Amino acid sequence: MINLISDTVTKPTKEMLSYMMHAEVGDDVFGEDPTVNALQQKIATMFGKEAALFCPSGTMTNQIAIKVNTQPLDDVICDVDSHIYQSETGGYAYNSGVGVSLIQGEYGKITADQIQKAIKPGHDWQPLSKLVVLENTCNKGGGSIYTLDEIKPIAKLCKEQGLLLHLDGARLFNALVETNESTQDWGQYFDTISICLSKGLGAPIGSLLLGTQEKMKSAKRVRKVMGGGMRQAGYLAAAGDYALDNHIPLLKKDNQRAKDISQLLTKMPYVKNLKPVHTNIVIFQLQDEIKDIDFIQLLKQNAILAAPFGDNTIRFVFHLDITDQMMDALQRQLPNIL
Ligand SMILES: *Cc1c(COP(=O)(O)O)cnc(C)c1O
């Protein structure tokens, strides 16, 4: 099967598994797992942040970030297609008691101008604008990329207006291998950053939240109350450590493969339109005659697995477990699906 459902479907490589098996572990609830501590230190240093916190999922790191950056009745500004709004079961309201001001961005990206307009003046009867959340790459935007030049005016505005800035960097490294911007440069513009280890980086579990020492201290309490305090988590942290050391440059290949397939798809009569492809995600809309669920079935008969993505669209995500042979098969089969 050629599984393009998500970049979360990867399984640990032999080398990663072996590295995990040899991890030195301790009880991380007591802060005594050396492998977890080393991973947190490593990512914090990479981004020039003071501290980091290892969590089971990116939903948890995002939810903790919203919690530690807001108070109940505050307002979060984000794109209407953002993961925190669309795909975290409304957790911002449930966990943090905050509302959202939604912006219709372009391919999931919002601008300083749009944010400026979304900031509420702060009357007693209004929710208090407190936090801006950006996503890089933007999943529902088709894997679109923010460059630092686009981030700088947003960070400047946030500073001027006393707003905090969180980055949902689930796939940040897919962007950075394209722009060649540094983690250090990215680190300086955000109060908190979430990085997923279990997407393109290929770890089985894990995300990291980054920020100041003080913020990560609060974050650790929130992680605990969410049930995310883990014991000998070093086995899992080791996978993330291995991924950061070995898998970042490989993301470039995933991105290239997505571009190659998108070029093929633009020529297919069943494709109505396709979002611009910048990283490892391809989102295309089908002609009205063919329904997404039927198309998914036809793909499946050709040993290709893909996800329906709303509005008669299909998403393909390229990742570590896709081989050259699978790419050849895709190139052969996609022109003959219908
Ligand atoms: C996958 C993803 C997350 C985190 O998801 P988990 O499945 O909870 O790890 C957060 N943001 C974006 C944009 C994502 O794609």
The ligand as an SDF file (V2000), in Angstrom:
LIG
                    3D

 15 15  0  0  0  0  0  0  0  0999 V2000
   -0.7350   17.2890   13.3110 C   0  0  0  0  0  0  0  0  0  0  0  0
   -0.8270   18.6950   13.6740 C   0  0  0  0  0  0  0  0  0  0  0  0
   -0.8300   19.0970   15.0210 C   0  0  0  0  0  0  0  0  0  0  0  0
   -0.7440   18.1500   16.1810 C   0  0  0  0  0  0  0  0  0  0  0  0
   -1.4520   17.0070   16.0480 O   0  0  0  0  0  0  0  0  0  0  0  0
   -1.3250   15.7200   16.9880 P   0  0  0  0  0  0  0  0  0  0  0  0
   -1.9320   14.6790   16.1340 O   0  0  0  0  0  0  0  0  0  0  0  0
   -2.0910   16.0260   18.2100 O   0  0  0  0  0  0  0  0  0  0  0  0
    0.1120   15.4650   17.2940 O   0  0  0  0  0  0  0  0  0  0  0  0
   -0.8870   20.4570   15.2790 C   0  0  0  0  0  0  0  0  0  0  0  0
   -0.9120   21.3520   14.2900 N   0  0  0  0  0  0  0  0  0  0  0  0
   -0.8880   21.0070   12.9890 C   0  0  0  0  0  0  0  0  0  0  0  0
   -0.8870   22.0580   11.9440 C   0  0  0  0  0  0  0  0  0  0  0  0
   -0.8490   19.6630   12.6390 C   0  0  0  0  0  0  0  0  0  0  0  0
   -0.8490   19.3200   11.3510 O   0  0  0  0  0  0  0  0  0  0  0  0
  1  2  1  0
  2  3  1  0
  2 14  2  0
  3  4  1  0
  3 10  2  0
  4  5  1  0
  5  6  1  0
  6  7  2  0
  6  8  1  0
  6  9  1  0
 10 11  1  0
 11 12  2  0
 12 13  1  0
 12 14  1  0
 14 15  1  0
M  END
$$$$
